[in-house]
């Protein structure tokens, strides 16, 4: 770690992280097959988690399914390509995100664990540290 980064780390009281709520494709298929009543029950559990952890949340939102995504990327020779679908090649689906501000990674892990144990969808939570946070 460089000196500037080390000095920066010593001054930080809180860290910001980006939580990505992810699921394998079969979870998305199950979601799409649910009745509106079942979806509302899941949304209620998600909303309850958000309400319980509101003090840590800076921003959050759900995402539309992958078939609605459009990607722009540079192809050969710098030519810009526009394609339907996500650029990432994994099969997992990102269903939503939350930007949180917590004391440290351990606290971010606790929030992620509470999500995976209390919300019945998107059981993988990726924790990304934010730059300049």
N, C-alpha and C positions, 0 to 999 in steps of 0.2 A: 504494500500500500504506500502511495506517495505521501510526502510530508503534508501537502495541502489537503489531501483527502483525510489523513489522520487527524489533522487539526480540526477539520470540518466535523468529523465524527465526534470529537470530544465536546463540541459546542452544542450538539443537537439534544434537545430535551424530548422531542417527539419525532417519530418517523411517519412518513406517509407511504402507504402501500395501495396497490391496485389489486383487488381480489377479482379473479375471473371464475365464474361459476360454470363448470363444464360437466358434460355428460357424454357417455357413449351413444352412438346413433340409435340404439334400441330404446334408450330412455326418451329420446325425442319422439320416436314412433309411438311409444306408450302415451306420451303427453298428447300427441295429435289424435290418438284414439279415444281419449277421455271425453266424457260428457262435460258440458259446461259447468254443471254442479260440481263434478270432481275437480275440474281445473280451479274453480273458485275456492275449494277447500285447500288446495295446494297454495294458491295465491295468498290465502289467509295465513297459512303457516309462514310463508315468506315475509308477509307484511308484519307478522308478529315478531320475527327475528329482527327485521329492520327497526321496528319500534323499540325493542329491548336494547338495541345497540346504537340508537340514534346519537348518543353522545360521541361516538367514534366516527360516524358517517359524515363525509364531506359531500359526496354525490353518489347516487346509485341509479341504475335503470336496468330494465330487461332488454333483450335483443330479439329481433324477428328471426325466424328460422333461416338456416344457411342458404336455402334456395332463393332468398331475397337479396343476397349480397352481390355487389359488383366490385371488382378489383381492378386497379390500374397499376401496371408495373412496366418497367423498362425491359424491352426485349433486346434481341441482337442489334448491335449498332446504335443503341439508344432509342430505338423506335418504341413509342409508347403503345402498350397493348391494353385493351379493356376487355375483361372477361367476366362472364357470369359465374357467381359462386366465390367462395373464400379462396384466398391464395394459399393459405396453410394447407398442407397435404395430409394432415392427420384426419382420423375419422371422428374424433371427438367434436362435440358441438358446444359452442360458447353460448350460454343462455342469458347471461347478464353479468353485471360488474358492480363493484362498489369501491369507491375511494375511501380509505379509512385513515385516521390519524391516531396512532397509538404510541405507547412508550418505547416499544421495541418489537423485535420479531416474535418473541415469546407471546406477547399479548395478541399480535396478529394471528398467530397459530391458534390461540384459544378461541378467537372469534370464528376462524375457519372450522375448527372442530365442532363448535356449537351449531354452525350452519349444517354441516354434514350429518349431525345427529338429530336435528330437529326439522329439517325441510326435506320432504320425500322426493326430491328431484335435484338434479345437478349435484351429484355426490362427490365430485372432484372440485376442490377449490385451489386454484393456483394463486400464489402470493408473490406479487411482483413489487420490489422496492421502486419508488418513484425518484427520478433524478431531481435534484434541486429541492428536495423535500426537507 
